[in-house]
């Protein structure tokens, strides 16, 4: 019997999904998260599995893979969805069908992310150390599958309205920001993360198209700091300038 043979009432029945673990992430807040994984290779995260999935037997052999697919829930997105959405890649000016985009506003709020696996720690339960992710802190993960390059890397595939990586803007740092960075033990890694996140221009699309945008000031929470920045120009091209970096004083 196939799925098509089941009565409509059974095919359309709701499913209960249980998170197998949760993410602890460099991104305490949604604002600033790269819109795709791999765009900020300096981003770090851990996935800690919950009982009963934290048995080390569940990840035996996983360390031989370099990348993983994570199925997760956009838990901070609204439950309401619409058939048409405005992809940020198109400047928020054009509408496409929700199933033709990677919008977080989906009927079931499911996400799929390809992440790099750095280490598998099974000393106390199971914790996976990850890099190059696009997941907000606290994200519930539903499943893990190893990535197979020979089966899933298709360079000839068409990519619709997103045929290439988004442009990367130059990022400059003020003297105050550089001084603040030097106070951190992970200053080099944090600098790379800030540069990679701001290079994607995390501002809302309608801000990018507005006049006098250079007068606006923005802030993004990364790890345990608030990064204050504004759009600028560098060598005659659009850029992002970091004004200051301060220790976060409250939850995002």
C-alpha positions as CSV (number, residue, x, y, z in Angstrom):
1,X,0.0,0.0,0.0
2,X,1.3,3.5,-0.9
3,X,0.6,6.8,0.7
4,X,-1.9,7.4,-2.1
5,X,-3.9,4.4,-1.0
6,X,-4.6,5.7,2.4
7,X,-8.0,7.4,3.1
8,X,-7.7,11.2,3.0
9,X,-8.3,11.4,6.8
10,X,-5.2,9.4,7.5
11,X,-3.0,11.1,4.9
12,X,-3.9,14.6,6.3
13,X,-3.5,13.6,9.9
14,X,-1.3,15.8,12.1
15,X,2.0,14.5,13.2
16,X,3.7,15.1,16.6
17,X,7.4,15.9,16.3
18,X,9.7,15.8,19.3
19,X,12.9,17.8,19.4
20,X,16.0,15.6,19.8
21,X,18.1,18.5,21.1
22,X,18.6,22.2,21.1
23,X,21.2,24.7,19.7
24,X,23.4,27.0,21.7
25,X,24.6,29.6,19.2
26,X,26.6,32.7,18.5
27,X,23.3,34.3,17.5
28,X,21.3,35.2,20.6
29,X,18.8,37.1,18.4
30,X,17.3,36.6,14.9
31,X,18.6,39.9,13.6
32,X,21.9,39.5,11.8
33,X,21.8,35.8,11.3
34,X,23.0,34.9,7.7
35,X,20.2,34.0,5.5
36,X,21.9,30.7,4.5
37,X,24.4,28.4,6.2
38,X,28.0,28.7,5.2
39,X,28.0,32.5,4.7
40,X,29.7,33.1,8.1
41,X,32.2,30.3,8.6
42,X,33.3,31.8,11.9
43,X,29.9,31.2,13.5
44,X,30.0,28.5,16.2
45,X,27.3,26.4,17.8
46,X,26.7,23.3,19.9
47,X,23.8,20.9,19.5
48,X,23.2,19.1,22.8
49,X,20.9,16.0,22.5
50,X,18.1,15.5,25.0
51,X,17.2,12.2,26.7
52,X,16.6,9.6,25.4
53,X,18.4,10.7,22.3
54,X,21.6,11.5,24.2
55,X,22.8,7.9,24.2
56,X,26.3,7.9,22.6
57,X,25.1,4.9,20.5
58,X,22.9,7.3,18.4
59,X,26.0,9.1,17.0
60,X,28.4,6.2,16.6
61,X,30.2,6.7,13.3
62,X,29.1,10.3,12.9
63,X,32.6,11.7,13.5
64,X,33.7,10.4,10.1
65,X,31.4,12.9,8.3
66,X,32.5,16.6,7.9
67,X,29.0,18.1,7.3
68,X,25.5,17.4,8.6
69,X,21.9,18.2,7.6
70,X,19.9,19.5,10.5
71,X,16.1,19.6,10.4
72,X,14.8,22.2,12.9
73,X,11.9,24.4,13.8
74,X,11.8,28.2,13.2
75,X,10.6,28.5,16.8
76,X,10.7,32.3,16.8
77,X,8.7,32.8,13.6
78,X,5.0,33.4,13.7
79,X,2.6,30.5,13.2
80,X,0.7,32.5,10.6
81,X,1.8,32.0,7.0
82,X,0.8,33.4,3.6
83,X,1.0,31.8,0.1
84,X,3.2,34.7,-1.1
85,X,6.3,36.1,0.6
86,X,8.9,38.8,-0.3
87,X,12.4,37.2,-0.5
88,X,15.1,39.5,1.0
89,X,17.3,38.5,-1.9
90,X,15.0,40.5,-4.2
91,X,15.1,43.5,-2.0
92,X,11.6,42.8,-0.6
93,X,10.0,44.2,-3.7
94,X,8.8,41.1,-5.4
95,X,6.6,38.3,-4.2
96,X,7.1,34.6,-4.8
97,X,5.2,31.5,-3.6
98,X,6.3,30.4,-0.1
99,X,7.3,27.0,-1.5
100,X,9.6,28.7,-4.0
101,X,11.5,30.4,-1.2
102,X,13.3,29.6,2.0
103,X,11.2,32.0,4.1
104,X,10.9,31.3,7.8
105,X,7.1,32.0,7.5
106,X,6.1,28.5,6.5
107,X,3.0,26.3,7.2
108,X,5.0,24.0,9.5
109,X,7.9,26.3,10.3
110,X,10.4,23.5,9.3
111,X,14.0,24.5,8.4
112,X,16.9,22.6,6.9
113,X,20.5,23.6,7.4
114,X,23.8,22.3,6.2
115,X,26.5,22.7,8.9
116,X,30.1,21.7,9.5
117,X,30.7,19.1,12.2
118,X,33.8,20.0,14.2
119,X,33.7,17.5,17.0
120,X,31.5,14.9,18.6
121,X,31.6,14.9,22.4
122,X,30.1,11.9,24.2
123,X,31.6,12.4,27.7
124,X,28.4,13.6,29.3
125,X,25.5,12.7,27.0
126,X,26.0,13.9,23.4
127,X,27.1,17.3,22.2
128,X,28.0,18.2,18.6
129,X,30.3,21.1,18.0
130,X,29.3,22.9,14.8
131,X,30.5,25.7,12.5
132,X,29.1,27.8,9.6
133,X,25.5,27.6,10.8
134,X,22.5,29.9,10.5
135,X,20.6,29.0,13.7
136,X,19.4,31.2,16.5
137,X,20.2,30.3,20.1
138,X,17.7,27.8,21.5
139,X,16.6,26.4,18.1
140,X,14.9,23.0,18.5
141,X,16.4,20.3,16.3
142,X,14.3,17.5,15.0
143,X,16.7,15.3,13.1
144,X,20.3,14.8,12.0
145,X,21.5,13.3,8.8
146,X,25.0,13.1,7.4
147,X,25.7,15.0,4.2
148,X,26.8,13.0,1.2
149,X,28.7,15.1,-1.3
150,X,28.4,12.6,-4.2
151,X,24.6,12.4,-3.8
152,X,23.7,16.0,-2.8
153,X,26.2,18.4,-4.5
154,X,24.8,19.3,-7.9
155,X,26.7,22.2,-9.4
156,X,24.6,22.0,-12.6
157,X,21.3,22.6,-10.7
158,X,19.4,25.8,-11.3
159,X,19.1,28.2,-8.4
160,X,16.2,30.4,-9.6
161,X,16.3,34.0,-8.4
162,X,19.4,33.2,-6.2
163,X,22.0,31.9,-8.7
164,X,25.0,32.9,-6.7
165,X,26.2,33.9,-3.2
166,X,25.1,37.4,-2.2
167,X,27.6,40.2,-2.6
168,X,30.0,40.7,0.3
169,X,30.5,44.3,1.5
170,X,33.7,45.6,3.0
171,X,33.6,46.0,6.8
172,X,35.7,48.6,8.7
173,X,36.3,49.0,12.4
174,X,36.7,52.2,14.4
175,X,39.6,52.6,16.8
176,X,37.1,52.1,19.7
177,X,35.8,48.9,18.2
178,X,39.3,47.6,17.7
179,X,40.2,48.4,21.3
180,X,37.0,46.6,22.5
181,X,37.9,43.5,20.4
182,X,41.4,43.3,22.0
183,X,39.7,42.9,25.4
184,X,38.2,39.5,24.3
185,X,40.1,36.2,24.5
186,X,38.5,35.2,21.2
187,X,39.1,38.6,19.5
188,X,40.3,37.1,16.2
189,X,37.3,34.8,15.9
190,X,34.9,37.5,17.0
191,X,36.3,39.9,14.5
192,X,35.8,37.3,11.7
193,X,32.3,36.7,12.8
194,X,31.4,40.4,12.9
195,X,32.9,40.9,9.5
196,X,31.2,37.9,7.9
197,X,27.8,38.8,9.4
198,X,27.9,42.5,8.5
199,X,29.3,41.8,5.0
200,X,25.9,40.3,4.2
201,X,24.2,43.6,5.1
202,X,21.7,42.3,7.7
203,X,19.5,45.5,7.5
204,X,15.8,45.1,6.5
205,X,15.4,45.4,2.7
206,X,13.2,48.5,3.0
207,X,16.0,50.3,5.0
208,X,18.5,49.6,2.2
209,X,16.3,51.3,-0.3
210,X,15.5,54.3,1.8
211,X,17.2,57.7,1.6
212,X,19.7,58.9,4.1
213,X,20.4,55.4,5.3
214,X,23.9,56.4,6.3
215,X,22.4,58.4,9.1
216,X,20.8,55.3,10.7
217,X,22.5,53.4,13.4
218,X,22.0,49.7,14.0
219,X,22.9,47.1,16.6
220,X,23.4,43.3,16.3
221,X,23.9,40.9,19.2
222,X,26.7,38.3,18.5
223,X,27.9,36.0,21.2
224,X,28.1,38.1,24.4
225,X,28.5,41.5,22.7
226,X,26.4,44.2,21.1
227,X,27.9,45.4,17.8
228,X,26.9,49.0,16.8
229,X,27.3,49.8,13.1
230,X,26.1,51.9,10.3
231,X,26.3,51.8,6.5
232,X,29.1,53.8,4.9
233,X,31.4,53.9,1.9
234,X,34.9,52.5,1.5
235,X,37.0,53.3,-1.5
236,X,33.9,54.6,-3.2
237,X,31.8,51.5,-2.7
238,X,29.0,50.6,-0.2
239,X,30.4,49.2,3.1
240,X,29.6,48.7,6.8
241,X,31.4,50.5,9.6
242,X,31.5,49.2,13.2
243,X,31.3,52.1,15.6
244,X,31.7,50.2,18.9
245,X,31.5,46.8,20.5
246,X,30.1,46.6,24.0
247,X,29.5,43.7,26.4
248,X,25.8,42.8,26.3
249,X,24.1,43.9,29.5
250,X,20.7,42.1,29.1
251,X,19.1,39.3,27.2
252,X,18.2,40.1,23.5
